[in-house]
Amino acid sequence: MAVKKRLVINFTGYEGLHPDAVRGRYLNSSGDFNRLWNTKTIAGPMVGEGSGVAAMPIETTGANWSTETEFCQYGTADIFDIYSARGVITRFATGLMAFLDILLSGTFYRYLRTSWRFCLFFMWPFALACIITMVLLGVGLSPIWADFNPWHLVWSVPLALVACRILIRWPGDKIFFSYLLDDWAAASDRIHGRNSELLLRRRGFADHLIRKLEASDADEVIIISHSLGTVPAVEAIADVWRAQPELLKNRPVSLVAAGSCLLMIALHPRAISLKEDIRVVMQETPVLWVEFQAISDIIHFYKSDPAGALGIEPKVAPIIRRIRFKNVHKPARYARAKKNFFKMHLLFLKGAQIRNTYDMGMFVQGPFMFAELMTKYDGEAAPLDEKGRIG
């Protein structure tokens, strides 16, 4: 079945991109799609429709086909801005508390058992945090350890604080130290339900999604989630199902989880609510759940099965596709991304430069049903010829 109209709901992860910035990033990806498939794209402005929600129309014309896409952005950049605006000491302390929570709750062991590569990402900021803490204690308390007069603390403590501040700026900024501490602090707040703004945003997302599904006459609905965005995506789907299940039954609805960090929170023993939402989506809804994982990206749970990791028996097992970015992107882009693990993680969102099975532009703008691409053409590029025509 050729798709004429599509509704896309895009959930971003922990990043400070507001709707206009998301629009710019997607249009860059759309440019790759146009070059790869000889298409033309016209996009309207991103118009706000509520807290953290905005939408833009996209029209795509191919050689002998065309699609209309309503692209809706669901994000929490404004909430995450508050985390980055906090003082250095607060960011450091809350991040370190989140680290200890993951260790003491046994969640780190579950990470290790599920996907050891993710543990490298987890340990990255906290290794530096431990070094900074040792410097603080070592320099600050050096007069006491050297059996000097305690009055020497007058110079040693300020010196220790200056040394720690320098380490936080360099190499801290180079490896996104404070940003990652904020990421884990926000994740901890999600786990323990400490951030009322995130709870309000959850209700807002579900209410808006219900209105969109009621008003849309799209042939299919694609819910895209990247990284930690899979958490609010699953929550929204579960909330819609509980309120108006028919909205998820009257047309194909698919969840595209790209580089998912869902298990970053779901594996914590206190994440009971999220685990129930995942169970609802997997066991009760007709939503097609597809995970895309890449071995070169450490910021997700590569080689994991969310159902198996959480002990859920799904009605239909999630489709898990393991891809290689070198088969999606040209060597120059891939080489640049290898120098920065964040850039590697964001390759999930960039447009494909090589015809292959993972093509975000094809999922958003293409003429084929997503479920068809995942089943009938599994492992292959979309069936368009060299000029981008449907055969």
C-alpha positions in Angstrom: 0.0 0.0 0.0 1.4 3.4 -1.0 1.4 6.0 1.7 -0.2 9.4 0.8 -0.4 10.9 4.3 1.6 10.1 7.4 1.6 11.3 10.9 5.0 11.3 12.6 5.5 11.9 16.3 9.1 12.6 17.2 10.4 12.1 20.7 13.9 13.5 21.4 16.1 12.3 24.2 18.2 14.3 26.7 19.3 17.2 24.6 18.8 21.0 24.5 17.2 21.2 21.1 14.1 23.3 21.0 11.5 22.7 18.2 13.1 25.1 15.6 16.5 23.4 16.1 14.9 20.0 15.6 13.3 21.3 12.4 16.7 22.4 11.2 18.3 19.1 12.0 15.5 17.1 10.3 15.7 19.3 7.2 19.4 18.6 7.0 18.5 14.9 7.1 15.8 15.5 4.5 18.4 17.0 2.2 20.3 13.6 2.3 17.0 11.9 1.4 16.4 14.2 -1.5 19.9 13.5 -2.9 19.7 9.8 -2.4 16.3 9.3 -3.9 16.0 12.2 -6.3 13.1 13.8 -4.5 12.0 17.3 -3.6 10.9 18.4 -0.2 9.0 21.4 0.9 8.6 22.0 4.7 6.5 24.6 6.5 7.4 26.4 9.7 7.4 24.6 13.0 4.4 25.9 14.9 4.0 25.5 18.7 1.0 23.6 19.8 1.7 23.4 23.6 4.4 22.9 26.1 7.2 21.1 24.4 5.1 20.3 21.4 5.3 21.8 17.9 4.4 20.6 14.4 5.4 21.3 10.8 4.0 20.0 7.4 6.4 18.2 5.0 5.5 17.6 1.4 7.7 15.2 -0.6 7.6 14.6 -4.3 9.3 11.7 -6.0 9.5 10.6 -9.6 6.0 9.0 -9.6 4.8 9.4 -6.1 4.2 12.0 -3.4 3.6 12.1 0.4 2.3 14.5 3.0 3.8 14.2 6.4 2.7 16.0 9.6 5.9 16.0 11.7 5.2 16.6 15.4 8.0 17.3 17.8 7.6 16.2 21.4 10.5 17.4 23.6 11.6 18.5 27.0 14.5 20.8 26.1 13.0 23.7 28.2 13.0 21.4 31.3 16.5 20.2 30.7 17.7 23.8 30.3 17.0 24.1 34.0 19.4 21.3 34.9 22.2 22.9 32.9 21.5 26.4 34.5 22.3 25.1 38.0 25.5 25.8 39.8 28.6 23.7 39.5 28.4 22.2 43.0 24.7 21.3 42.5 25.3 19.6 39.2 28.3 17.7 40.5 26.4 16.6 43.7 23.2 15.5 42.0 25.1 13.6 39.3 27.2 11.8 41.9 24.1 10.9 43.9 22.6 9.4 40.7 25.8 7.4 40.1 25.7 6.0 43.7 22.0 5.2 43.3 22.7 3.1 40.1 25.5 1.2 41.9 23.8 0.6 45.3 20.4 -0.4 43.7 22.1 -3.1 41.7 21.1 -1.4 38.4 24.7 -1.3 37.2 24.9 -5.0 37.4 21.7 -5.2 35.2 23.3 -2.8 32.8 26.4 -5.1 32.6 24.3 -8.2 32.2 22.2 -6.6 29.4 24.8 -4.6 27.4 28.3 -4.2 28.6 29.0 -1.4 26.1 26.5 0.9 27.8 28.5 0.5 31.0 31.4 2.3 29.3 29.1 5.3 28.7 27.8 5.1 32.3 31.3 5.0 33.8 32.7 7.8 31.6 31.6 10.9 33.6 31.9 9.2 37.0 35.5 8.1 36.5 36.3 11.8 36.2 34.0 12.6 39.1 36.0 10.2 41.3 39.3 11.8 40.2 38.0 15.2 41.0 36.8 14.1 44.4 40.2 12.6 45.2 41.9 15.8 44.1 39.5 17.8 46.3 40.2 15.6 49.3 43.9 15.1 48.6 44.8 18.8 48.1 42.3 20.2 50.5 43.2 18.0 53.4 46.9 17.8 52.6 48.0 19.9 55.6 46.2 17.6 58.0 47.7 14.5 56.4 51.2 16.1 56.5 50.6 16.9 60.2 50.8 20.7 59.5 49.0 23.3 61.5 45.3 23.2 60.7 45.5 26.9 59.8 47.1 25.7 56.5 43.6 24.7 55.4 43.1 28.4 54.7 45.1 28.0 51.5 44.8 24.3 50.8 41.0 24.2 50.6 40.7 27.2 48.1 43.5 25.7 46.1 41.6 22.3 46.0 38.5 24.1 44.8 40.3 25.9 42.1 42.0 22.7 40.9 38.6 20.9 40.8 37.1 23.8 38.9 39.9 23.6 36.3 39.3 19.8 35.9 35.6 20.3 35.4 36.3 22.8 32.6 39.2 20.8 31.2 39.1 18.0 30.3 35.5 18.1 31.7 34.0 20.2 28.9 35.8 18.2 26.2 34.1 15.0 27.4 30.7 16.7 28.2 31.3 16.0 31.9 28.6 18.4 33.3 26.2 17.6 30.6 26.4 13.9 31.4 26.0 14.5 35.1 22.8 16.5 34.3 21.6 13.6 32.1 22.0 11.1 34.9 20.5 13.5 37.5 17.4 13.9 35.2 17.2 10.2 34.7 17.3 9.7 38.5 14.5 12.3 38.9 12.5 10.3 36.4 13.1 7.0 38.2 12.0 8.5 41.6 9.3 10.9 40.3 11.0 13.9 41.8 10.5 16.3 38.9 6.9 17.6 38.8 7.5 19.3 35.4 8.3 16.0 33.8 5.2 14.5 35.2 3.1 17.4 33.9 4.8 17.1 30.5 3.9 13.4 30.4 0.2 14.3 30.7 0.5 17.0 28.1 2.1 14.6 25.6 -0.6 12.1 26.1 -3.4 14.6 25.7 -1.9 16.1 22.6 -1.3 12.8 21.0 -4.9 11.8 21.6 -6.0 15.0 19.9 -3.7 14.4 17.0 -4.8 10.8 16.5 -8.5 11.9 16.6 -7.9 14.7 14.0 -5.6 12.9 11.6 -6.6 11.1 8.5 -3.1 9.7 7.9 -2.6 6.3 6.4 -0.1 5.4 9.2 1.3 6.8 12.3 5.1 6.5 13.0 6.3 7.3 16.6 10.0 7.9 16.5 12.1 7.9 19.6 15.8 8.5 19.9 17.9 7.6 22.9 16.1 8.5 26.2 13.1 9.8 24.1 11.9 6.2 24.1 10.8 6.6 27.7 8.2 9.4 27.1 7.2 7.7 23.8 6.3 4.5 25.6 4.5 6.4 28.4 2.5 8.4 25.8 1.4 5.2 23.9 0.4 3.5 27.2 -1.6 6.5 28.3 -3.4 6.8 25.0 -4.2 3.1 25.2 -5.7 3.4 28.7 -7.8 6.4 27.7 -8.9 5.7 24.1 -7.6 2.3 22.8 -9.5 2.6 19.5 -7.1 5.4 18.4 -4.3 2.8 18.2 -6.5 0.2 16.4 -8.0 2.1 13.5 -4.7 2.4 11.5 -1.2 1.0 11.6 0.9 2.6 14.4 4.6 1.8 14.7 7.2 2.7 17.3 10.7 3.3 15.9 13.2 3.1 18.8 16.5 4.3 17.5 19.5 3.9 19.8 17.1 3.4 22.7 18.1 4.2 26.3 14.8 2.9 27.6 16.5 0.3 29.8 18.7 3.0 31.4 15.7 3.8 33.5 13.5 0.6 33.2 16.2 -1.7 34.7 16.1 0.3 38.0 14.0 -1.5 40.6 12.1 1.7 41.4 11.0 2.2 37.8 7.8 0.2 38.4 5.5 2.6 36.6 7.6 2.6 33.4 7.8 -1.2 33.4 4.1 -1.4 33.6 3.8 1.1 30.6 6.2 -1.1 28.6 4.1 -4.2 29.5 1.0 -2.5 28.3 2.5 -1.5 25.0 4.0 -4.9 24.4 1.2 -7.1 25.6 -2.0 -5.1 25.0 -1.6 -2.7 22.1 -1.3 -3.5 18.4 1.7 -1.1 18.0 4.6 -2.5 16.0 7.7 -2.0 18.1 11.0 -1.9 16.1 14.4 -1.3 17.7 17.5 -0.2 15.7 20.9 -0.8 17.3 24.4 -0.1 16.1 27.6 -1.7 17.5 29.7 1.5 17.2 27.4 3.5 19.5 27.9 3.0 23.2 25.1 5.3 24.3 22.4 2.7 24.0 21.8 -0.9 24.8 23.3 -2.7 21.9 22.3 -6.4 21.5 19.5 -6.1 24.0 15.9 -7.2 23.8 13.8 -4.9 26.0 11.1 -7.6 26.5 13.6 -10.2 27.6 15.6 -7.8 29.8 12.4 -6.9 31.7 10.9 -10.4 31.8 7.9 -9.4 29.6 6.1 -11.9 27.3 5.0 -9.7 24.4 2.0 -10.3 22.3 4.3 -9.8 19.3 8.0 -9.8 19.9 9.8 -6.4 19.2 11.6 -6.5 15.9 15.3 -5.8 16.6 17.5 -4.7 13.7 21.2 -4.3 14.2 22.8 -2.0 11.7 26.2 -0.7 10.9 26.6 3.1 10.4 29.3 2.6 7.8 26.6 1.0 5.6 24.3 4.0 6.2 26.6 7.0 5.9 29.5 7.8 3.7 33.1 7.4 5.0 33.7 11.1 5.7 30.7 11.5 8.0 31.4 8.2 9.7 35.0 9.1 10.3 34.0 12.4 11.9 31.6 10.7 14.2 34.2 8.1 15.3 36.0 11.0 17.0 33.0 11.8 19.3 30.7 9.4 20.9 27.8 11.9 20.9 28.1 12.4 17.1 28.1 8.7 16.7 24.9 8.4 18.8 23.3 11.2 16.6 24.0 9.3 13.4 20.7 7.5 14.0 19.0 10.8 13.2 21.0 11.8 10.2 19.7 11.1 6.7 21.0 8.0 5.0 23.7 8.6 2.3 23.8 5.0 1.2 20.7 3.0 0.1 20.1 0.5 2.9 17.4 -0.8 5.3 17.8 2.0 7.9 16.7 5.2 6.3 15.1 7.8 8.6 14.0 9.9 5.6 12.2 6.9 4.1 10.4 6.2 7.4 9.2 9.8 7.6 8.7 10.9 4.0 8.8 7.8 1.8 5.9 6.2 0.0 6.0 2.8 1.7 4.3 1.6 4.9 6.8 1.2 7.6 5.6 -2.3 8.5 6.1 -3.3 4.9 9.6 -2.1 4.9 10.4 -4.1 8.0 8.8 -7.4 6.8 8.5 -7.7 3.1 11.7 -5.8 2.4 13.6 -6.7 5.6 17.3 -6.2 5.2 17.0 -4.4 1.9 16.7 -0.8 0.8 13.3 0.5 -0.1 12.2 -0.7 -3.6 12.7 2.5 -5.6 14.8 2.4 -8.8 17.8 4.5 -9.5 15.6 7.5 -10.4 13.5 7.1 -7.3 10.5 5.6 -9.0 8.1 3.0 -7.6 8.3 0.1 -9.9 
